[in-house]
Amino acid sequence: MSSRHFSAVAIALALVVAPVGQAAVWAATPAPTVVSLQATISAAARAAAADSSFSGLSNADKLTAIQLAVTQALSTSGASPEMIAAALIAAVKAGTISAGVAIAVAATVAPDFAQMVASDPTVVAQLAATGQSATVTGSTTGGGSVSVLVSLQGAAGGGGGAPAATYDPCAGVIAAYCGG
């Protein structure tokens, strides 16, 4: 057999074997679980807080940093939107992230389940305990995609004309990255 034919056979064999090998690697990767996603959420929030400028940020900027980090981590996790929503609820219950962060992240990475997160009794209780409320509004386009708008608001003070409380992404959170 000439070296050209041998090379062609080797290349053809490599093209057939490579996808099978990749499938075996993919099959060996465990599917994300609520517990593993909670670890992902915690690690992402801690990574955002590890930035040297985090402590000097305003509450709104802290919120954005944590949301972006958690959103990025969950969007690349390979988990289903329903699993992500369940993990976000569990993370709120565990005190890993605030209810507002969970709702905002769900609106981005699991929009069909954002209302499920916002309606969870633990999420609602945490929002109420910190003087916050959330409104989740969803709409679908002709293509089936979902757009979700989340409005996090502070409760107005008892004086009627008092300004609304500012949203604090660390309110109700006991995780170390929030300083408590």
Secondary structure as UniProt FT lines:
FT   HELIX           3..28
FT   HELIX           34..49
FT   TURN            52..53
FT   HELIX           54..56
FT   HELIX           59..75
FT   HELIX           81..94
FT   HELIX           99..109
FT   HELIX           111..113
FT   HELIX           114..119
FT   HELIX           121..129
FT   TURN            130..131
FT   STRAND          132..140
FT   TURN            142..143
FT   STRAND          146..154
FT   TURN            158..159
FT   TURN            169..172
FT   HELIX           176..178
//
